[in-house]
C-alpha cells in the first residue's frame, strides 16, 4: 500500500502546487486533491498536506516535500 498524500485545493493555490506536481511524479505515492481538508488555520499560515491522515507542513515547497518524505520514512520504519 502506497502512502496517501492529500492536498487542499486552497493550499495548492497558496503555493503548494509545485510540491503536488513533484510528488505526483513519484509512482510510489498516491496523491489526492480535495476542495477542503478542514485545516483552515494551517492552510492560511503554511504549506501543508495530510500524509496518511497526519498533518505535515513546511514554510517552502522544498521544505514541504522534504518533510513529507521524512514523515513517510519514519512512518514506514515504525511499521516494521
Buried (B, 14 or more C-beta within 10 A) or exposed (E): EEBBBBBBBBBBEBBBBBBBEBBBEBEEBBBEBBEEBEBEEBBEEBBBBBBBEEEBBBEEBEBBBBBBBEBBEEEEEEEE
